Amino acid sequence: MAVKVVIPTPLRQFTAKQESVDLEAKTVGEALNSLTSRYADLRKHLYSEDGRLRSFVNVYVNDEDIRFLQKEKTALTQGDTISIVPSIAGGAGR
C-alpha cells in the first residue's frame, strides 16, 4: 500500500528536508522501519535503544492516535497518511 508519512519540521534535517515521504507499507511499524532504513539518522529520534517507539513521539494515522488502535501493528490502507508528532515540553517559568 502506498502511504504518506508527514515529517515534522524539527525532524526534517534528518530526511533531507523532506516534508513528507511516500512509502509502501502494510502496517505503521513497516512504514516507520522503512522510513528509518531510508534515513538512518532519524532512527535514534524515534526509537529508544531497546527498539521501542519513544514515549514522547506520537504517531497518528489519518488523525487517529495509534496508541488507541493497534499501535505499530495498526494496518494501513492505500492513501493513508501517517503523522509523526513529537511532544514538546516546557512553558513559561515563574
C-alpha distance (Angstrom), angle and dihedral (degrees) to the residues before:
residue distance angle dihedral
M1 . . .
A2 3.76 . .
V3 3.81 110.5 .
K4 3.78 134.6 169.9
V5 3.79 123.7 -128.5
V6 3.80 114.0 -157.5
I7 3.80 111.7 -145.7
P8 3.82 116.7 -147.7
T9 3.80 116.6 -126.9
P10 3.84 96.2 -108.8
L11 3.83 91.1 55.7
R12 3.81 98.4 44.5
Q13 3.79 90.7 90.4
F14 3.82 85.7 71.0
T15 3.83 94.7 49.1
A16 3.81 100.2 52.6
K17 3.84 88.9 -95.3
Q18 3.82 91.8 -61.1
E19 3.82 114.1 160.4
S20 3.79 89.9 -159.2
V21 3.78 139.1 2.3
D22 3.80 126.4 -147.5
L23 3.80 114.5 -140.5
E24 3.78 141.5 170.3
A25 3.81 110.3 -121.0
K26 3.79 141.0 140.8
T27 3.82 96.9 -156.3
V28 3.79 137.9 27.1
G29 3.81 89.4 -110.4
E30 3.82 91.6 54.5
A31 3.80 90.5 48.9
L32 3.80 93.6 50.0
N33 3.81 91.7 45.3
S34 3.78 90.4 50.4
L35 3.80 90.5 47.9
T36 3.81 93.7 50.0
S37 3.80 91.2 44.8
R38 3.79 89.2 55.2
Y39 3.82 93.0 42.9
A40 3.81 105.4 30.2
D41 3.82 95.5 179.2
L42 3.79 89.0 62.2
R43 3.83 93.1 62.7
K44 3.82 96.4 77.7
H45 3.80 90.3 52.6
L46 3.81 93.7 53.1
Y47 3.82 102.8 32.9
S48 3.79 134.7 45.8
E49 3.80 120.4 -131.4
D50 3.81 90.5 -93.8
G51 3.81 90.0 59.3
R52 3.80 98.1 -105.9
L53 3.77 123.3 132.9
R54 3.80 106.1 -100.7
S55 3.81 114.7 -102.9
F56 3.81 92.8 -124.4
V57 3.81 92.9 54.2
N58 3.79 112.1 90.4
V59 3.79 118.6 -164.9
Y60 3.79 124.9 -163.1
V61 3.79 132.4 -172.2
N62 3.79 109.7 -154.7
D63 3.83 90.2 -22.8
E64 3.84 93.4 -48.9
D65 3.82 115.4 121.3
I66 3.83 107.8 -124.7
R67 3.82 89.8 -143.4
F68 3.82 86.4 72.9
L69 3.81 93.2 44.1
Q70 3.81 123.8 45.7
K71 3.81 94.7 -55.4
E72 3.82 110.5 -136.0
K73 3.80 90.4 -7.9
T74 3.81 90.0 63.3
A75 3.80 107.5 132.3
L76 3.78 119.5 -123.1
T77 3.78 130.9 -148.1
Q78 3.79 131.0 -156.9
G79 3.81 111.1 -68.0
D80 3.81 97.9 14.5
T81 3.79 117.8 150.3
I82 3.80 121.1 -138.7
S83 3.79 115.9 -160.0
I84 3.80 122.3 -162.8
V85 3.79 110.7 -153.6
P86 3.80 117.5 -178.6
S87 3.79 113.8 -154.3
I88 3.76 114.1 -115.6
A89 3.79 117.9 -144.2
G90 3.73 128.5 -163.1
G91 3.74 137.6 58.1
A92 3.73 141.7 175.3
G93 3.77 116.1 -25.3
R94 3.77 123.1 -136.5
